[in-house]
C-alpha cells in the first residue's frame, strides 16, 4: 500500500485533462519502504530523483486507484524531494494543505509542465486535423490550393 511511504499528497485536477498528485514521502517510513522493494537511497531527495522509486510509487498508486472511476484516478505522480512541515509554506500549523502556496511553488516542476504542454499539443493537433480536413474539403470543391498554417 503506497500510503505507508507517502507523508503528504496534493492532488491537482482543476483545469487539467487528468488528475495528478504532488507527493512528499514520509521521512520515517519511505527509505525502509523503498529498500524493501530493492531501491536503496540515503535521502528523500535521492528517492525523488530515482526513476525506479518514481515507477514503484506510480505502480502502487495505480493499484490503489483501481477502485475509483477513471476520471477520479490519479494518473500521474510527481515525487518531491522536499519535506512539508507544519506552519511552513505548504502546511498550516494544524497540517492542512495550503493549496495555493503548493500549486504556486511547484507549478514549474518538469512533470507539471510536460503534462500541460502535452495537453495543449494534443488539443492543437486535434484542432489542426479538424480544420485542415474541413479546409481541404472546401478547397477541393473550389479547385483552389489551400493556404498553409502560417497564413501564406
Contact map, one row per residue, 1 for C-alpha under 8 A:
11110000000000000000000000000000000000000000000000000000000110010000000000000000000000000000000000000000000000000000000000000000000000000000000000000000
11111100000000000000000000000000000000000000000000000000100110010000000000000000000000000000000000000000000000000000000000000000000000000000000000000000
11111110000000000000000000000000000000000000000000000000000000000000000000000000000000000000000000000000000000000000000000000000000000000000000000000000
11111110000000000000000001001100100000000000000000000000000000000000000000000000000000000000000000000000000000000000000000000000000000000000000000000000
01111110000000000000000011001100110000000000000000000000000000000000000000000000000000000000000000000000000000000000000000000000000000000000000000000000
01111111100000000000001111000100000000000000000000000000000000000000000000000000000000000000000000000000000000000000000000000000000000000000000000000000
00111111100000000000001111100000000000000000000000000000000000000000000000000000000000000000000000000000000000000000000000000000000000000000000000000000
00000111110000000000001111000000000000000000000000000000000000000000000000000000000100000000000000000000000000000000000000000000000000000000000000000000
00000111111000000000111100000000000000000000000000000000000000000000000000000000000000000000000000000000000000000000000000000000000000000000000000000000
00000001111100000000111000000000000000000000000000000000000000000000000000000000000000000000000010100000000000000000000000000000000000000000000000000000
00000000111110000011110000000000000000000000000000000000000000000000000001000000000000000000000000000000000000000000000000000000000000000000000000000000
00000000011111010011110000000000000000000000000000000000000000000000000000000000000000000000000000000000000000000000000000000000000000000000000000000000
00000000001111111111000000000000000000000000000000000000000000000000000000000000000000000000000000000000000000000000000000000000000000000000000000000000
00000000000111110000000000000000000000000000000000000000000000000000000000000000000000000000000000000000000000000000000000000000000000000000000000000000
00000000000011111000000000000000000000000000000000000000000000000000000000000000000000000000000000000000000000000000000000000000000000000000000000000000
00000000000111111110000000000000000000000000000000000000000000000000000000000000000000000000000000000000000000000001000000000000000000000000000000000000
00000000000010111110000000000000000000000000000000000000000000000000000000000000000000000000000000000000000000000000001000000000000000000000000000000000
00000000000010011111000000000000000000000000000000000000000000000000001001100000000000000000000000000000000000000000000000000000000000000000000000000000
00000000001110011111100000000000000000000000000000000000000000000000001111110000000000000000000000000000000000000000000000000000000000000000000000000000
00000000001110000111110000000000000000000000000000000000000000000000000001111100000000000000000000000000000000000000000000000000000000000000000000000000
00000000111100000011111000000000000000000000000000000000000000000000000001011100000000000000000000000000000000000000000000000000000000000000000000000000
00000000111100000001111100000000000000000000000000000000000000000000000000001111000000000000000000000000000000000000000000000000000000000000000000000000
00000111110000000000111110000000000000000000000000000000000000000000000000001111000000000000000000000000000000000000000000000000000000000000000000000000
00000111100000000000011111000000000000000000000000000000000000000000000000000011111100000000000000000000000000000000000000000000000000000000000000000000
00001111000000000000001111100100000000000001000000000000000000000000000000000011101000000000000000000000000000000000000000000000000000000000000000000000
00011111000000000000000111111100000000000000000000000000000000000000000000000000000000000000000000000000000000000000000000000000000000000000000000000000
00000010000000000000000011111110000000000001000000000000000000000000000000000000001000000000000000000000000000000000000000000000000000000000000000000000
00000000000000000000000001111110000000000000000000000000000000000000000000000000000000000000000000000000000000000000000000000000000000000000000000000000
00011000000000000000000001111111100000000000000000000000000000000000000000000000000000000000000000000000000000000000000000000000000000000000000000000000
00011100000000000000000011111111110000000001000000000000000000000000000000000000000000000000000000000000000000000000000000000000000000000000000000000000
00000000000000000000000000111111111000011111000000000000000000000000000000000000000000000000000000000000000000000000000000000000000000000000000000000000
00000000000000000000000000001111111100000000000000000000000000000000000000000000000000000000000000000000000000000000000000000000000000000000000000000000
00011000000000000000000000001111111110000000000000000000000000000000000000000000000000000000000000000000000000000000000000000000000000000000000000000000
00001000000000000000000000000111111111110000000000001000000000000000000000000000000000000000000000000000000000000000000000000000000000000000000000000000
00000000000000000000000000000011111111111000000000000000000000000000000000000000000000000000000000000000000000000000000000000000000000000000000000000000
00000000000000000000000000000001111111100000000000000000000000000000000000000000000000000000000000000000000000000000000000000000000000000000000000000000
00000000000000000000000000000000111111100000000000000000000000000000000000000000000000000000000000000000000000000000000000000000000000000000000000000000
00000000000000000000000000000000011111110000000000000000000000000000000000000000000000000000000000000000000000000000000000000000000000000000000000000000
00000000000000000000000000000000011111111000000000011000000000000000000000000000000000000000000000000000000000000000000000000000000000000000000000000000
00000000000000000000000000000010011001111100000000000000000000000000000000000000000000000000000000000000000000000000000000000000000000000000000000000000
00000000000000000000000000000010001000111111011000000000000000000000000000000000000000000000000000000000000000000000000000000000000000000000000000000000
00000000000000000000000000000010000000011111010000000000000000000000000000000000000000000000000000000000000000000000000000000000000000000000000000000000
00000000000000000000000000000010000000001111111000000000000000000000000000000000000000000000000000000000000000000000000000000000000000000000000000000000
00000000000000000000000010100110000000001111111100000000000000000000000000000000110000000000000000000000000000000000000000000000000000000000000000000000
00000000000000000000000000000000000000000011111110000000000000000000000000000001110000000000000000000000000000000000000000000000000000000000000000000000
00000000000000000000000000000000000000001111111111000000000000000000000000000000100000000000000000000000000000000000000000000000000000000000000000000000
00000000000000000000000000000000000000001011111111001100000000000000000000000000100000000000000000000000000000000000000000000000000000000000000000000000
00000000000000000000000000000000000000000001111111101100000000000000000000000011100000000000000000000000000000000000000000000000000000000000000000000000
00000000000000000000000000000000000000000000111111100100000000000000000000000000100000000000000000000000000000000000000000000000000000000000000000000000
00000000000000000000000000000000000000000000011111111100000000000000000000000000000000000000000000000000000000000000000000000000000000000000000000000000
00000000000000000000000000000000000000000000000111111110000000000000000000000000000000000000000000000000000000000000000000000000000000000000000000000000
00000000000000000000000000000000000000100000000001111111000000000000000000000000000000000000000000000000000000000000000000000000000000000000000000000000
00000000000000000000000000000000010000100000001101111111100000000000000000000000000000000000000000000000000000000000000000000000000000000000000000000000
00000000000000000000000000000000000000000000001111111111110000000000000000001110000000000000000000000000000000000000000000000000000000000000000000000000
00000000000000000000000000000000000000000000000000111111111000000000000000000000000000000000000000000000000000000000000000000000000000000000000000000000
00000000000000000000000000000000000000000000000000011111111100000000000000000000000000000000000000000000000000000000000000000000000000000000000000000000
01000000000000000000000000000000000000000000000000001111111110000000000000001000000000000000000000000000000000000000000000000000000000000000000000000000
00000000000000000000000000000000000000000000000000000111111111000000000000011000000000000000000000000000000000000000000000000000000000000000000000000000
00000000000000000000000000000000000000000000000000000011111111100000000000000000000000000000000000000000000000000000000000000000000000000000000000000000
11000000000000000000000000000000000000000000000000000001111111110000000000000000000000000000000000000000000000000000000000000000000000000000000000000000
11000000000000000000000000000000000000000000000000000000111111111000000001000000000000000000000000000000000000000000000000000000000000000000000000000000
00000000000000000000000000000000000000000000000000000000011111111100000011100000000000000000000000000000000000000000000000000000000000000000000000000000
00000000000000000000000000000000000000000000000000000000001111111100000000000000000000000000000000000000000000000000000000000000000000000000000000000000
11000000000000000000000000000000000000000000000000000000000111111110000000000000000000000000000000000000000000000000000000000000000000000000000000000000
00000000000000000000000000000000000000000000000000000000000011111111000011000000000000000000000000000000000000000000000000000000000000000000000000000000
00000000000000000000000000000000000000000000000000000000000001111111100010000000000000000000000000000000000000000000000000000000000000000000000000000000
00000000000000000000000000000000000000000000000000000000000000011111100000000000000000000000000000000000000000000000000000000000000000000000000000000000
00000000000000000000000000000000000000000000000000000000000000001111110110000000000000000000000000000000000000000000000000000000000000000000000000000000
00000000000000000000000000000000000000000000000000000000000000000111111110000000000000000000000000000000000000000000000000000000000000000000000000000000
00000000000000000000000000000000000000000000000000000000000000000001111110000000000000000000000000000000000000000000000000000000000000000000000000000000
00000000000000000110000000000000000000000000000000000000000000000000111110000000000000000000000000000000000000000000000000000000000000000000000000000000
00000000000000000010000000000000000000000000000000000000000000000001111111000000000000000000000000000000000000000000000000000000000000000000000000000000
00000000000000000010000000000000000000000000000000000000000001001101111111100000000000000000000000000000000000000000000000000000000000000000000000000000
00000000001000000111100000000000000000000000000000000000000011001000000111111000000000000000000000000000000000000000000000000000000000000000000000000000
00000000000000000111000000000000000000000000000000000000000001000000000011111000000000000000000000000000000000000000000000000000000000000000000000000000
00000000000000000011100000000000000000000000000000000000010000000000000001111100000000000000000000000000000000000000000000000000000000000000000000000000
00000000000000000001111000000000000000000000000000000100110000000000000001111110000000000000000000000000000000000000000000000000000000000000000000000000
00000000000000000001111000000000000000000000000000000100000000000000000000011111000000000000000000000000000000100000000000000000000000000000000000000000
00000000000000000000011110000000000000000000000100000100000000000000000000001111100000000000000000000000000000000000000000000000000000000000000000000000
00000000000000000000011110000000000000000000100100000000000000000000000000000111110000000000000000000000000000000000000000000000000000000000000000000000
00000000000000000000000110000000000000000001111110000000000000000000000000000011111000000000000000000000000000000000000000000000000000000000000000000000
00000000000000000000000100000000000000000001100000000000000000000000000000000001111100000000000000000000000000000000000000000000000000000000000000000000
00000000000000000000000110100000000000000000000000000000000000000000000000000000111110000000000000000000000000000000000000000000000000000000000000000000
00000001000000000000000100000000000000000000000000000000000000000000000000000000011111011110000000000000000000000000000000000000000000000000000000000000
00000000000000000000000000000000000000000000000000000000000000000000000000000000001111110110001000000000000000000000000000000000000000000000000000000000
00000000000000000000000000000000000000000000000000000000000000000000000000000000000111110111111000000000000000000000000000000000000000000000000000000000
00000000000000000000000000000000000000000000000000000000000000000000000000000000000011111111111000000000000000000000000000000000000000000000000000000000
00000000000000000000000000000000000000000000000000000000000000000000000000000000000111111111100000000000000000000000000000000000000000000000000000000000
00000000000000000000000000000000000000000000000000000000000000000000000000000000000100111111000001001100000000000000000000000000000000000000000000000000
00000000000000000000000000000000000000000000000000000000000000000000000000000000000111111111000011101100000000000000000000000000000000000000000000000000
00000000000000000000000000000000000000000000000000000000000000000000000000000000000111111111111111000000000000000000000000000000000000000000000000000000
00000000000000000000000000000000000000000000000000000000000000000000000000000000000001111111111111000000000000000000000000000000000000000000000000000000
00000000000000000000000000000000000000000000000000000000000000000000000000000000000001110011111100000000000000000000000000000000000000000000000000000000
00000000000000000000000000000000000000000000000000000000000000000000000000000000000001100011111100000000000000000000000000000000000000000000000000000000
00000000000000000000000000000000000000000000000000000000000000000000000000000000000011100011111110000000000000000000000000000000000000000000000000000000
00000000000000000000000000000000000000000000000000000000000000000000000000000000000000000011111111000000000000000000000000000000000000000000000000000000
00000000010000000000000000000000000000000000000000000000000000000000000000000000000000000111001111100100000000000000000000000000000000000000000000000000
00000000000000000000000000000000000000000000000000000000000000000000000000000000000000001111000111111100000000000000000000000000000000000000000000000000
00000000010000000000000000000000000000000000000000000000000000000000000000000000000000000100000011111110000000000000000000000000000000000000000000000000
00000000000000000000000000000000000000000000000000000000000000000000000000000000000000000000000001111111000000000000000000000000000000000000000000000000
00000000000000000000000000000000000000000000000000000000000000000000000000000000000000001100000001111111100000000000000000000000000000000000000000000000
00000000000000000000000000000000000000000000000000000000000000000000000000000000000000001100000011111111110000000000000000000000000000000000000000000000
00000000000000000000000000000000000000000000000000000000000000000000000000000000000000000000000000111111111000000000000000000000000000000000000000000000
00000000000000000000000000000000000000000000000000000000000000000000000000000000000000000000000000011111111000000000000000000000000000000000000000000000
00000000000000000000000000000000000000000000000000000000000000000000000000000000000000000000000000001111111100000000000000000000000000000000000000000000
00000000000000000000000000000000000000000000000000000000000000000000000000000000000000000000000000000111111110000000000000000000000000000000000000000000
00000000000000000000000000000000000000000000000000000000000000000000000000000000000000000000000000000011111110011000000000000000000000000000000000000000
00000000000000000000000000000000000000000000000000000000000000000000000000000000000000000000000000000000111111011000000000000000000000000000000000000000
00000000000000000000000000000000000000000000000000000000000000000000000000000000000000000000000000000000011111111000000000000000000000000000000000000000
00000000000000000000000000000000000000000000000000000000000000000000000000000000000000000000000000000000000111111100000000000000000000000000000000000000
00000000000000000000000000000000000000000000000000000000000000000000000000000100000000000000000000000000000011111110000000000000000000000000000000000000
00000000000000000000000000000000000000000000000000000000000000000000000000000000000000000000000000000000001111111111000000000000000000000000000000000000
00000000000000000000000000000000000000000000000000000000000000000000000000000000000000000000000000000000001111111111100000000000000000000000000000000000
00000000000000000000000000000000000000000000000000000000000000000000000000000000000000000000000000000000000001111111110000000000000000000000000000000000
00000000000000000000000000000000000000000000000000000000000000000000000000000000000000000000000000000000000000111111111000000000000000000000000000000000
00000000000000010000000000000000000000000000000000000000000000000000000000000000000000000000000000000000000000011111111100000000000000000000000000000000
00000000000000000000000000000000000000000000000000000000000000000000000000000000000000000000000000000000000000001111111110000000000000000000000000000000
00000000000000000000000000000000000000000000000000000000000000000000000000000000000000000000000000000000000000000111111111000000000000000000000000000000
00000000000000001000000000000000000000000000000000000000000000000000000000000000000000000000000000000000000000000011111111100000000000000000000000000000
00000000000000000000000000000000000000000000000000000000000000000000000000000000000000000000000000000000000000000001111111110000000000000000000000000000
00000000000000000000000000000000000000000000000000000000000000000000000000000000000000000000000000000000000000000000111111111000000000000000000000000000
00000000000000000000000000000000000000000000000000000000000000000000000000000000000000000000000000000000000000000000011111111100000000000000000000000000
00000000000000000000000000000000000000000000000000000000000000000000000000000000000000000000000000000000000000000000001111111110000000000000000000000000
00000000000000000000000000000000000000000000000000000000000000000000000000000000000000000000000000000000000000000000000111111111000000000000000000000000
00000000000000000000000000000000000000000000000000000000000000000000000000000000000000000000000000000000000000000000000011111111100000000000000000000000
00000000000000000000000000000000000000000000000000000000000000000000000000000000000000000000000000000000000000000000000001111111110000000000000000000000
00000000000000000000000000000000000000000000000000000000000000000000000000000000000000000000000000000000000000000000000000111111111000000000000000000000
00000000000000000000000000000000000000000000000000000000000000000000000000000000000000000000000000000000000000000000000000011111111100000000000000000000
00000000000000000000000000000000000000000000000000000000000000000000000000000000000000000000000000000000000000000000000000001111111110000000000000000000
00000000000000000000000000000000000000000000000000000000000000000000000000000000000000000000000000000000000000000000000000000111111111000000000000000000
00000000000000000000000000000000000000000000000000000000000000000000000000000000000000000000000000000000000000000000000000000011111111100000000000000000
00000000000000000000000000000000000000000000000000000000000000000000000000000000000000000000000000000000000000000000000000000001111111110000000000000000
00000000000000000000000000000000000000000000000000000000000000000000000000000000000000000000000000000000000000000000000000000000111111111000000000000000
00000000000000000000000000000000000000000000000000000000000000000000000000000000000000000000000000000000000000000000000000000000011111111100000000000000
00000000000000000000000000000000000000000000000000000000000000000000000000000000000000000000000000000000000000000000000000000000001111111110000001000000
00000000000000000000000000000000000000000000000000000000000000000000000000000000000000000000000000000000000000000000000000000000000111111111000001000000
00000000000000000000000000000000000000000000000000000000000000000000000000000000000000000000000000000000000000000000000000000000000011111111100000000000
00000000000000000000000000000000000000000000000000000000000000000000000000000000000000000000000000000000000000000000000000000000000001111111110000000000
00000000000000000000000000000000000000000000000000000000000000000000000000000000000000000000000000000000000000000000000000000000000000111111111111000000
00000000000000000000000000000000000000000000000000000000000000000000000000000000000000000000000000000000000000000000000000000000000000011111111110000000
00000000000000000000000000000000000000000000000000000000000000000000000000000000000000000000000000000000000000000000000000000000000000001111111000000000
00000000000000000000000000000000000000000000000000000000000000000000000000000000000000000000000000000000000000000000000000000000000000000111111100000000
00000000000000000000000000000000000000000000000000000000000000000000000000000000000000000000000000000000000000000000000000000000000000000011111110000000
00000000000000000000000000000000000000000000000000000000000000000000000000000000000000000000000000000000000000000000000000000000000000000011011111000000
00000000000000000000000000000000000000000000000000000000000000000000000000000000000000000000000000000000000000000000000000000000000000000011001111100000
00000000000000000000000000000000000000000000000000000000000000000000000000000000000000000000000000000000000000000000000000000000000000110010000111110000
00000000000000000000000000000000000000000000000000000000000000000000000000000000000000000000000000000000000000000000000000000000000000000000000011111011
00000000000000000000000000000000000000000000000000000000000000000000000000000000000000000000000000000000000000000000000000000000000000000000000001111111
00000000000000000000000000000000000000000000000000000000000000000000000000000000000000000000000000000000000000000000000000000000000000000000000000111111
00000000000000000000000000000000000000000000000000000000000000000000000000000000000000000000000000000000000000000000000000000000000000000000000000011111
00000000000000000000000000000000000000000000000000000000000000000000000000000000000000000000000000000000000000000000000000000000000000000000000000111111
00000000000000000000000000000000000000000000000000000000000000000000000000000000000000000000000000000000000000000000000000000000000000000000000000111111
